[in-house]
Amino acid sequence: MSNQRASIFDADDLDVSSFAPKRGPDTAAPAAEQVRAVAEAANFRSREAAPPPPPKRVQRRHRTGRNVQFNVKASQETVDAFYAISDAKGWVLGETMEHALAALKRELDSQTA
């Protein structure tokens, strides 16, 4: 068999009778551990998909009749405390906001009285 590539423009039929599927594992191939070690040493990035990151919080979707969105910029500590209170009491976020506003109103009313 010659080492030259076959031309697609040759009119002669190409003899492919010597091609056959492999009958077993390639004994000349290096072990998977060796390939992995060489790849890691060369900083080769794997093409395998990385596992998806875990969700930060549990989705909170409840049918409550609250249909107006309220966006507020706050520090991470404030947001974490808000979620912690909601989780501890088992409230949805809108319910936590309503309780917080009621408490603030009570405090402000007691200061003016």
DAQUIDA-V149289 format. One line per field, one symbol per residue. psi: psi as a letter, one per 40 degrees, with the letter a starting at -180 (. if undefined). Layout:
BEGIN
psi: ???
END
This chain:
BEGIN
psi: hieiiiheeheiihhfdehiiieaiheeiiiddddddddddefhhieihiiiiiidihhghiheehehihhhhiidddddddddddddefiiddddddddddddddddddde.
END
